[in-house]
């Protein structure tokens, strides 16, 4: 077959839960094979230090799950600290996944351009085979959430490591299908959010 799509069967791990059923014409790929090849999946600043009013904003895992992330509430680190982590600098469209305590997901908007992340967050920059919103919705799915929880390390502060994220199985349809599926899913999330507001 296509050598750019390594066989998922080569990933020998008896703890892999099913990723669900998907059409036979879709591919199943390791996440690190569909990201921007120049920007590997990575975590961010290990010790951001005290808040610096005019510093560089960074995303902590507690702010994930909001769509979009509120730029105004972010803590800021000193520019010299941020400068040591250019690999995790954000740009619009990056997918952010919490890997410590929670597995929440967000996508970076234009307001986060140039911001950074902490070591409890990984940055996933989609390549040309996937869209950011497709990756985000995949990571939010119960199948992949279960896959990640099966790899939790620790009890008091459960977490997964970056290598787990890089080796995560992701179904990959054609871009046109991704866009249409995400459009439908986003629509129904909007409907559900409206129902919750009405109930509240």
C-alpha positions in Angstrom: 0.0 0.0 0.0 0.9 3.7 0.4 4.1 3.7 2.4 3.3 7.2 3.7 0.5 5.6 5.7 2.3 3.1 8.1 0.1 0.1 8.9 -1.7 0.6 12.2 -1.4 -3.1 12.7 2.3 -2.6 13.4 1.4 -0.9 16.7 1.4 -3.9 19.0 -0.4 -3.0 22.2 -3.0 -5.3 23.7 -4.6 -2.4 25.6 -5.8 -0.6 22.5 -9.6 0.0 22.7 -11.5 0.1 19.5 -11.5 3.5 17.7 -15.0 2.6 16.5 -16.3 1.7 13.1 -15.4 3.8 10.1 -15.8 3.5 6.3 -13.4 1.2 4.5 -12.1 4.1 2.3 -10.9 6.0 5.3 -7.3 5.6 6.5 -6.2 4.9 10.1 -2.9 6.7 10.9 -0.7 7.6 13.8 -1.3 11.2 14.8 2.3 12.1 14.3 2.1 11.0 10.7 -0.7 13.6 9.8 0.8 16.7 11.6 3.0 19.4 10.1 6.3 17.5 9.5 8.2 20.7 10.5 6.4 21.0 13.8 6.4 17.8 15.9 3.8 17.2 18.6 5.3 18.8 21.7 4.6 20.1 25.2 5.5 23.6 26.4 7.1 25.6 29.2 8.2 23.5 32.2 8.4 26.3 34.7 6.8 29.5 33.5 7.6 31.4 36.7 5.6 34.3 38.3 3.0 36.2 36.3 4.5 39.1 34.2 2.0 41.7 33.3 3.6 42.5 29.9 4.9 39.0 29.3 4.1 36.3 26.8 0.7 34.6 27.4 0.6 30.8 27.9 -2.2 28.3 28.0 -2.5 26.1 31.1 -4.5 22.9 30.9 -7.2 24.3 33.1 -8.3 26.7 30.3 -8.8 23.9 27.8 -12.2 22.8 26.7 -13.4 26.4 26.2 -14.0 27.2 22.5 -12.5 29.7 22.0 -10.0 30.1 24.9 -10.4 33.5 26.5 -7.0 35.3 25.8 -7.7 37.8 28.6 -7.6 35.3 31.4 -4.2 33.7 30.5 -1.2 34.0 32.7 2.0 35.5 31.3 5.6 34.4 31.5 8.8 36.5 31.1 9.9 36.9 27.5 13.3 35.3 28.2 11.6 32.2 29.5 9.2 31.9 26.6 12.2 32.4 24.2 13.6 29.1 25.5 10.6 27.3 24.1 10.2 28.4 20.4 9.1 24.9 19.5 5.8 25.3 21.3 4.9 28.8 20.2 1.3 28.8 19.0 -0.4 29.9 15.8 -4.0 29.9 14.7 -5.4 26.4 14.0 -3.1 24.6 16.4 -4.9 21.9 18.4 -4.2 21.9 22.2 -4.6 18.7 24.3 -4.3 18.6 28.1 -2.2 15.6 29.2 -2.2 16.0 33.0 -5.4 15.4 35.1 -7.7 16.0 32.2 -7.9 15.3 28.5 -9.7 18.4 27.4 -9.1 19.8 23.9 -9.2 23.3 22.4 -8.1 24.9 19.1 -6.0 28.1 19.0 -7.6 31.2 17.5 -5.9 34.2 16.0 -5.8 35.8 19.5 -3.4 33.1 20.6 -0.9 33.7 17.8 2.6 33.8 19.4 1.4 32.6 22.8 2.9 29.4 24.4 1.7 26.4 26.5 2.8 24.7 29.7 4.2 21.2 30.1 0.6 19.9 30.8 -0.5 20.8 27.3 0.7 19.4 23.9 0.5 21.4 20.7 -0.7 19.5 17.6 -0.2 21.4 14.3 -2.2 19.7 11.6 -0.6 18.8 8.3 -2.2 18.9 4.9 -4.1 15.6 5.4 -6.3 16.8 8.3 -8.0 20.0 9.5 -7.6 21.3 13.0 -11.3 21.0 13.8 -11.3 17.4 12.6 -8.4 16.5 14.9 -10.1 18.3 17.8 -13.4 16.4 17.3 -11.5 13.1 17.0 -9.7 13.8 20.3 -13.0 14.6 22.0 -14.6 11.4 20.8 -15.4 8.7 23.5 -13.3 6.2 21.6 -10.0 8.2 21.6 -10.7 9.6 25.1 -10.9 5.9 26.2 -7.7 5.1 24.3 -5.9 7.9 26.2 -7.4 7.0 29.6 -6.1 3.5 29.1 -2.6 5.0 29.1 -2.9 7.1 32.2 0.2 7.0 34.4 0.0 7.8 38.1 -2.9 8.0 40.5 -2.9 11.4 42.2 -1.9 13.3 39.0 -2.8 10.9 36.2 -1.3 11.8 32.8 -0.3 10.5 29.5 3.0 11.3 27.8 3.9 12.9 24.5 4.9 9.6 22.9 1.3 8.3 23.6 -0.1 11.3 21.8 2.2 10.8 18.8 1.2 7.2 18.5 -2.5 7.8 18.8 -4.7 6.2 16.1 -6.7 8.8 14.2 -9.2 7.9 11.4 -8.5 10.1 8.3 -11.2 10.6 5.6 -10.7 12.9 2.7 -10.6 16.6 3.6 -14.0 17.2 2.0 -15.5 14.6 4.2 -13.8 16.0 7.3 -15.2 19.5 6.6 -18.7 18.2 6.1 -18.6 15.9 9.2 -17.2 18.7 11.4 -19.9 21.1 10.0 -22.6 18.7 11.1 -21.1 18.0 14.5 -20.5 21.7 15.2 -24.1 22.4 14.3 -25.5 19.8 16.8 -23.1 21.0 19.5 -24.6 24.5 18.9 -28.1 23.1 19.2 -27.2 21.3 22.4 -25.5 24.4 23.9 -28.8 26.3 23.2 -30.9 23.6 24.9 -28.6 23.7 28.0 -29.0 27.5 28.2 -32.7 27.3 27.9 -32.8 24.6 30.7 -30.6 26.7 32.9 
